[in-house]
Amino acid sequence: MSLVFAPDRPGPPPPSNKLSLRTAPLEPKALDAAVFLLLALSLSIPSGYSWGAVLLLLLGLYRWPAVLRGRLSWPGDMRAWAGAIFLMGMVWSMHIFVDGKLVTNSLGVDRSVKYLLVFLTLPALLVGRPSEKALNWGCWVGAIGAGLTALWQIGILGWDRAAGYTNAIQFGNLALLLAAWSGARALRAQQGWQKAVGWIAVLLGMVASVASGSRGGWLTLPALMLLIFWLKAPPRSTGKSLSHALRAAAFTVVACLALLALPPVQQRVSIGIDEWQAHELQAENTSVGLRRSFWKLALEVGEAHAWLGAGQDGYERLQRQAVGRGDMPDAALEFNHAHNEWLDMFAKRGLLGVAGLALFFVVPGLIFARGLRREPEDTQGGGATEHADERRAIAACGLMTVLGFAGFGLTQVMFAHNNGNMMYLLMVTIWLACLQRPTVRS
């Protein structure tokens, strides 16, 4: 695999009076390998994302001396994202000291350290960016691996729901994202057999999502599909944008209805509706009933500790008290979060935490949304249009990541799990880096 460097991207070459960093012979291949492994192994083996993450960290540490000497410049978008990572790391550090003692049995210290480590990976993606080949095959192998894992667990092991090596919700949600990324990358494939592999990956990624029974993830499907259908035939002029958007919306509705017609999906949706209605009759010991109890408690805790929240330990203590009073079922004690990203953050870290979480989504979301816009040079034809189409495909993958995690967070706390944190942090960073032109200054 080869690394695609700045010279074959749109824009002028670096001025001759600037110094260039020499790239180690194996560094481009190592970056490609890191991105490929991160995606390809993410759901197929236990903590599969860690292999690529560790390699990215090593590459980042290798380039930090150049950062400290001022030889690497940070594009504005990457600076904004680095600031969002740092701010979110500070949010996680809230409540790690209680009565002057470091609390290590909550997620605060763990998340703060991991966010620092991801911050250290950034210079690896300032020097270069992964090739299309690494991105394509990483997404496709990752989605195919998720689908085969799901078929094995359902068909051979006889599990009721596929869960990979995490839990069914995390597995299904991340598999759905892999399927969406695979679709966007399949549209960019140059050869027919590669396109076929890409669409097989989409199918198997969706199989994993359906087999997991993760209904909350399916709420994001319309947004993800809309972006893919938009990419399939982007309008070549502003005047055609409305009609193209209507066609993309129509295709999205048809695709969602087709998915809803599948018996496993129908069954899970029907169970969800029944559980919602049963909650009105005080039947709380169900998946939906528990969530409604969690949401109610989290809102009450957040209102009582509006600015800074009650912290992880404080939230769990109040949850135990609620169970003791009979306000929540005993099954609630099996969980340590509110099954809603925003309410969980509000209860544990207050409005300051919610503001940090909002920036964590909004900053990259706005950058990716801007990347989807058609620029004047996009209509010049030839290589300029080709590069513009690839830029929009990258932007769409990044926006899918942000919208996907935001949607998943309505019924699950993705950031309560290692794979949720690492896949969001690293994939947003990678998609952002692919939108930038690496630059070096003396």
N, C-alpha and C positions, 0 to 999 in steps of 0.2 A: 504494500500500500504506500502511496506517496502523499506528501503533504502539499496542499495548494497554498502557495505563498502570495503575497500582495501583488507582485508584478503582473499576474494574469487576471487581476481584478480591475474594475473600472477605476480610473483616476490616474493622476500623473505619478511618475516614478519618484522616489525620494531624491531631494536635491543632492548634487554631487559633493557639496561641502559638509554633508552630514556623515557621521560615522555609522557604520553598519555592524551589528552584532554578528559574529560568526556563529553559524549553526553547527553543532556537533553532528558528525555523519549519521549517527543513529537517532538523533533527536526527533526528526520528522516521523520516522517509523515508530518510535516509542510513543509519540503523541497519538498517532493513528491507532496503535495497539491499545492504548489506555482508553480511548473513546469506544473502540470496538468492544473491548472486554466489559466496560461499564454497562453497555447496552445489551450485549449478547448474553451475558451470564446473569443479568439482573434478577431473573425469576426462575432460572433453571437449576440453580444450586443454592445451598444456604448462604445468605449474605453475598450473593454473586457479584453485586455491584462493588464490593470492597476491593476486588482485584484491580479494576480500572481506577478506582479512587486513589488507591495507594500509589499507583504508577503516576497519576496526575500530580499527586502531592510531591513526589520525588522530582518530577520535572519542574514544578513550581519552585521548590527550594533551590534547585540548580540555577534558576534565573533571578532569585531574589538579590544576590549581590549586584547585578546590573541595575535593578530597581533602586537600591540604596545609593548607588553611585550616580543616579540620575540619567542613566543611559537609555532607559525604557520609558517612553511616554504612554500615558493612559488615555485612551479615547474618552470623550465625555460620557458616553453611555456606560462604559465599563466603570468609570469613577462613580457614577450614580448607583450602579448595582453594587459596587464594593461598599459604598456608604450604607445601602440597604442591608447588606449582610452584616456589617458591623453593628448597625442599630438593632437588628433582630437578635444578634448575639448578646447585646446589652439587655434586651428584653428578657431573654432566657436567664440572665444572671440575677434578675430580681428575686429576692427572697432566698438566696442561697446562704445568707447569713441570718441566723435566728438566735437572739440573745448572745450575740458575739461569737457564735460557733458556726463553722462551716457545715451545711447540711448536704450530705452526699447521697442520701437515699431517695432524692427526688430527681427529676429529669434536668434540673437547672444547670448543674455543673457539667453533666454529660453533653448537653446541647451547646453550652457556651464553648467548650473545648472543640467540639466538632465544627462549629461555625468558624472558629479561629483557623482550624486546619484547612477548611475549604477556602478561606480567605487567602491562605498561603499558596493555594494551587493557581491563583489567578495569573501570575507572571508567565506560566507555561502557555497560556492562551493569548498573551500579549505579543509574543514573538511569532507564533504561527497559529494555524488553525487546522483542524482535521480535514482530510480529503472527503469528497463526496462518497468515495468508495467505502471509507470507514463508517461514515454516517449511515449509508444505505444498508450495508451488510450488518452493521450493529443492530439497527432497528429490526431488520428482517429476521435475523437469527434469534434475537431476543423474543420477538412475537411468536415465531415458530416454536421456540423452546417452551414458552408459556403454554401454548396450545397443547403440545405433546405432553407436558407435565399434567395439565388438567385432564386430558383423555386417559392418561395412566392412572391418576388418582380416582377418577370416576369409574372408568371401565374395568380396570384390573384390581385396584385396591377396594373398590366398592364404597368409596366415600360418598356422603350425601352432597357435599359441596367441595369443589376443588379449592385448595388453600395454598398450593405451592409449598414454600418453606417458611411462610410467615403466617398470616391469617387470611380467611377467605375475602374479607373486605379489601385489605391492602393488596392482595394478589389480584383480585378482579379489577380494581381501579387502575393499578399500574399496567396490567395487561391491556386494558382498554386504551391507555395512552400509547403503548407500544404499537397497537393496531392502528391508531390514528397517525402516528409518526410514519409508520410503514406505508400507509396510503399516500401521504404527501411525498414520501421518497420514491414510491413506485411511479408516480406521475413524472418524476425527473429521470427515471431510468432510460438509458440510451438504446438498449437492445430489447427485443421482444421477450427473450427468455428471462431477462432480468425483471421486466415488468410482471411476468407470470409469477416469479418467485415472490415479488413484492406483494401481489394481490393474494397469494396463498398465505403469506404472513399476516395480512389483514384478516383473512378468514380465520386462521388459527388463533390470532389474538382475540378476536370476537368470541371464538369458542371458549377460550379461557375465561373471558368476562361472563359469558352466559353460565358456564359450569360453576363459577364461583357464587352465582346467585346474588351478587352485590347490587342491589336495587339502587342505592344512592349514586353509584357511578353512572347508571343509565340516565340519570337526570341531565348529565352533561352531554349526552350523545347528540342532541340537536345542534348544539354549538359547534362540536367537533366536526360533524358531518357537513355542516354549512360551510366551514372553512375549506374542507376537501373539495366539495362540489364547486366552490368559488375558484379554487386553484385549477381545477380540471380544464376550464376554458375561460381564463380571465378576459374581461372586456378590453378591447384595444383602444377604446376612446371613452372619455368621461360620459358622453351622451348615452352610451349603451350600458352604463353601470346599473341603472334601475332595472332594466329588463333582465340583465344577467342575474342580479340579486333575486328577482322573483323566480327565475328558473332554478337557481340554487336552492331557494327555500322550498320549492315544489318537490325537487328531488329528495330533499332532506325529509320532508313529511312522508313521502312514499317509503323511503328506506326505514324510517322509524316505525311506521305501521307494519312493514314486513317483519321487522324484528319483534314487534309486539305480538305477531301471529304465532311465534314459536311457542310450543307448549311449555318448556321450562320457564320462559319469561312470563307467560300468562299466569302460570302457577304462582310464581313469586310475587307478581303484582297483585293477584287476587288475595294471597295471604296477607300482604301489606294492608290492603283495604279492609279486610276482616279485622285485623289487629287494631287498626285505627278506630273502627267502630266499637270494638270490644272495650277499648280504653274508656269510652264514654260510659261504659257499664262498670267501671272500676276494675277491669281486668288488666292489671299493669304488668304482670309477669310474662310479657311477650316482647319481641324485638322492638316493635313500634311503641308499645306501652312504656318500656324502660326508657326509650329515648325521650318521650314526652316528660317523664319524671325527671330525667337528667336535665333537660332544658329548663324546666321550671325551677329546679334547685339552683342551677348555675345562674339564672337570671336574678334570683333572690340574693344569692351570695354576692354577685357583682354589684347589685344596687346597695348592698350593705357595706361594701368596700370599693366604692366607685373608682377611686383614682389609682390605687396600687394593687387592688385585689387581695385575696386571702392567702395566696401562695398555694403550692401543691399540698403541703401538709395540712394547712388550714382548710382547704376544700375537702380533703378526704376526712378530716375530723367532723366537719359539718355534715358530710354525707352519712357517716356512721350514726350521727345523732338523729338524722332524718329517718334512717332505717329503724333505729331504736324507738322512735315515736310512732312508727307505723305509717309515716308519710311516703315512704318508698319501700318497694319489695326487697326481701333479703338478697335477691339475685344482683341487686345494684352494687353490693360489696365486691363483686368479682371484677369491677371496672374502676379505673382511676381517672377517667376523664368524662366529659359531658356529651360525647358523640356529636359535637358541633364545634367547629374550629373557633368561631367568633365568640360564642357563649363561654366556651372553655377558657379562652384567653381573658374574657371580661371577668370571669369569676376568680381566676388565679392571679392575673396581673393588671386588672382594671382597665381604665380608659387609655392609660399610657401604653399598655400592651396591645390594645386594640389598634391604636394609632400606628404602632410599629408593624403590626401584622398587615394593616391596610397598605402601608408603603411597600412592604415586602411583595405584595401583589401588584400594586399600581405602577411602581417604577418600571419593572420589566414589561408589564402589560402595555403601557403607553409606548415604550420603545418598539415593541413588536408590532403594535398597531400602526405606528408610523412607517415601519418597514413594509407594510402591505400596500402603501400608497403607490400609485404609478407616478414616476418622475418624468419630466420632459424628455430626457435622453432615452427613455424606455422605447420610444417609437422610432428610434433611428435605425433599427434593423441590425442584422448581423450579430456580432458578439455582444454588443451593448444590450440588446434585447434578451439574449441568452443569459447574461449575467443578472439582468433585472429579474428574470423569471426565477432564477435560483435564489436570489435575495428574497423574493416574496415567499418562496417555498420554505426557506429557513425561518422567516418571520412568522409564517403560519404555524410551523412546528413549535416555535417559542410561545406563540399566543395560545396554542392548544394546551401547552404545559400549564400556563397561568390559569386559563379558564377551567381546565380539568381539575387542578388542585382546588381552585375556589369552589367549584361545584361539588367535588368530593367532600369538602369541608362542611357542607350543609348537614350531613348525616354521619360524619366520621371525623375524628381528629387525626388527620394524616401525619401531623408533625409530632404526635405522641409516639411515633415509631421511627426507628433508625432509617428504614428504607424510604419512608416518606420524606424525611429531611434531606437525605443524601441525594435522592433522585431529583428532587425539586432544585436544590442548590446547584448541583453539578450540571444538570441538563439545561437549566436557564443560563448558566454561565457559558456552556458550550454553544448554545444557539445564539446568544449575544455575541460571542467571539466571532462566530461565522458571519455576522453582519458587519463586523468592523474591519478596518484596514490596519494591520499591525504597523506601527511606526517606531523608529528609533531616533533619538537625538543625541548630540554630543554633550 
